[in-house]
Amino acid sequence: MCSLKSATAEQPTSRRYPILIDPYKLTDAIRKKRVKVVDVRKAEEYHSGHIPSAVSIPLADVLNADSLETVVDDFANAGIDDNVHVVVYDDTFGALAARVAWTLEYIGHTNVSLLAVTYSTWKSMGLNVERKKAVYKKVKHSLKVNNDILATADYVNSNVAQDGKVLIDSRERLNYLDHHIPKAINIPWKTLSGENGILRSAEELRRILQNRGVSDMQEVITYCGSVGTLSGLAYYALLLAGYRNVRLYAKSLKEWKSLGLPTEVVQDANYWDLSAE
């Protein structure tokens, strides 16, 4: 099991729990009713079993919402108000959970954590699960859009070549070599993933980023292939490593190409270019 003690010291003071929350710490927080837990898997997966007290808010519902107000309403209907700490989990190496957690932060909810392991790992640890649907009274949640963590296509196109900014492509290496946004460097999501958890330790992540020349003095923008899941995981990896000026290009390469914006290809890649580093 990955230890979270090393990461805790660098967390923003607004978070009541670390960016990654240990399963046992989450169990204690659930017992003390100090958190709301969000399951972002498909509804049928949730109904087949979930972490006790968790509510079902599938990633697809968040992505397909017609407005931010609808997203806010979905969380409010699940009993999530402005003040409660939310812990998000999935069963897909943390990428889906990261995208929903980022969305919560984007609408102004700062107290958000990712479960450090997937649901399958939670079960394999012998921790409790239940099938009963969790239902909570609707509450009020405000909408305070945090544009400081979002990068649009215009923002990326206007800023990526500037000093002090770096663009990270979170896709696998072969996809990056085939085509990517100009000036982007490649740090595949698998490079950031932990052996026993969804992310490596804070120290390991910081070492990887600094070895790639990514300074915590820079503004870092992450993107991936379509909806910001892999890059959402990279977003939280950067925060965990102590980086504070981080944005997610949520619509990623899919939108970039649809707008007819240029991409680059790596020609004659050497052997090391094919690795996950």
N, C-alpha and C positions, 0 to 999 in steps of 0.2 A: 504494500500500500504506500502511495506517495505521501510524504510528509508535507504539511502545509505551513509548518511553523516558520520556515525561512521566508515565505512569501508575505506573511502577515505584516511585518514591520513596515513595508513600503505601500500599504494600501491607503487610499485616500481616507481621511477621517470621517467622511460622510457615510461610508459603508460600515454597517454594524457587524458584518461577517466578512471574511476574506473573499477575494474574487473567486477562488476555488474553495468550496466547503467540503470537508472530509465527511464521508458517509456516517461515521459515528457521531460527529458533531451535529450533523443534520438530524439524526435520530433523536438526539437530546433536545434540539431546538423544536422539533415537531411535538415531542412530549410536553414541552413547556409552552407550546402554542405561541412561539415567537416568530414564526415564519409562515409564509404561504408557499406551497410547492406547486410548480407548474410542469405538467407533462406535455411535451410538444409532439409526441408521436401521433400517428393516426388514431382516430377515435376507437376503432375496433381493437387496436393494440392496447389502448388504455383500459378498455372494458375487460380484456382478458387478464388483467392484473397490473397494478401500479403501486407506487410508493404510498404508504398510508397518508391520508388527508390531501393527496395531490388532486388538483383540478385539471381537466383536459382542455388545453388550448392548442390545437394542432398548428404547426407551422403554416400549413396551407391556408388556414383561416386568417392568419396575420398577413400573409403575403397577398391574399386575394381581397382583403378589405377595401372598400371603395373610398375610404377616407381615414385620416388619423383619428377622427372622432369615433368612427366605428371601432377602431383598434382599442381606444381608451374604454369604450363601452364594453367590449369583450372582457377586458381585465376587471372593470368595475362589477360586471355581472358575476364574476368569479370571486367576489369578496375582497378584491385587491384595491386598497385605497392608497393615498399618497405616502403614508407613513410605514406601512408594513414592509418587512424585508422579504424579497422574493427569491426563491431558489429554483432554477430551471434545469431540467434534465431531458435526455433523449436516450436512444439506443443506437446512435449513429456517430460514434466517436466525438460527440460534443458539438458538432458543427450546426445541427438544427437548433439545439438549445442556445448556442451562442448568438444565432441570428435573432431569436426571439428576445433574449436578454438585451441585446443591443437595441432592439426596437423599444423595449421598456425604457432604456436610458434615453433614447431619442425623444420619447414623449415626456421626459422630465422626471422619470422615476430612478433616483440614484442608488437606492438600496437594492442591488441585484447581485446575485452570485450564481455561478455554475456549479452543479454537483461535480465533484472531482472524478467520478466514474460514471460509466453507462448503467442503464437499468439492468442489463444482463449481469454485469459485474456485481451490482447491488444484490441481486438474487443469489449469485454464486457465493457471496459472503454470508449467506444465511440470514440476511436481514428481512424484516417483515414486509410483506406485500398484502394487498387487499384487492377485492373486485368491486366493492361497493362504491358507487359513484359519489364523489364528494360534492355537496351542494352548500353554497353559502349565500347569505343575504346580500343583495346588491348594495354596493356602497358608492360613494362619490370619489372619482379620480379626476384631477385636473389635467389640462393639456398645456404643457410648457415646453414647446419644441426646443431641443438643444441642437442647433445647427452647427455647433462647434465639433460635433463628432460625425458629421455627414460630409461626404464629398460627392458633388454632382459631376456629370460629364464636363460641363463648362469649367468647373473648378479644377478638375484634373488637367484639362487641356490648357488652362491658363497658368497653372502653377507648377506642373511637374518638372519643368526645366529650370526652375529657380533654385538658387543655392539655399541650403537649409531645409530642403524638402526631399523626400524619397518615396518612391512608389514601389510597393511590393506586390508581386504576382504570386498568389498562394496555390496555384494549380500545380499538378505534377510536372516534372521537368520536360517530358516530351511534348506536352501541350504548350508549354512556354516556348520551347524551341521552334515549334510550328508557327506560332504567331502570338504576339503580345503587344501591349500598349507601349509605344516608344518611351525609352528611358527607364522602364521598369526593370527591377532586379527580381530574380526568382528565389523565393524561399518556400519550397513546397510544404504544404500543411503537415505532411508526414514527418518532416524534420522537427516539427514543434511538438508532436504527439509524444506522450509518455508511454513507458512500457506497461505500467500498471494503472494508468489514469489517462484522462483526456489530454493533458498537457504535461510537459516536462516541468522540473522544478524551476523556480525563479532564476536561480544561479545558472542553470544550464541554458535557459532561454536567453538570458542576457549575454552569455558567452557566444552563443550561435549568432545573435544579432550583431554583436560587436565584431566578431570575426568576419562578418559580411560587410563591415563598414557602416553599419546603421547606428548612428549616435543618438543618445537620448536627448540631445540638444536639437535634433531635427524634428520637423513635422513629418509623420509617417502616414501614408495612405495605403490601405490594403484593398485588393480586389481579387476576384476569382472569375469563374466562368459565366455565372448567370445571376444569382439572386443574393450573393453575399454570405453564403453559409461557410465555405472553407475560409474565406477572408474574415468572416465574423469570428471564427476560432483564432485566426491570427491576430485580430484586434485585441482579444482578451489575453493572448500570449504576450503581446507587447505591454499591456497594462500590468500583467503579472510580473514582467521583467523590470518594471519601474518606469516605463515610458509613459509620458503624460499627454503629449500632443499627438493624438492618434485619431485618424478619421477612417471611416469605412465608405468606399465607393460601392454602395449597396446594389446598384443595378449592374455593375460590373461589365465584363467584356461583351455580354449579350447586347446591352444597350449601346455600348461604344461602337460596335460593328453596325448596328441598325441605323446609327446616325451617320454612317459613312466616314467615320474618323479613321485615321491611318493606324496601321499596325506594322510591327517589325517581325522579321524572320531571322533566326540564327542560322547562318550558312556554315557548312563544314564544321559541325560541332566536334570537339575532341571527346575522348572517352569520358573525361570527368564531367562533361556537360550533360551526360546521360544519367548521372547518378542523382540520388536524392540528397547528397551531401550529408 
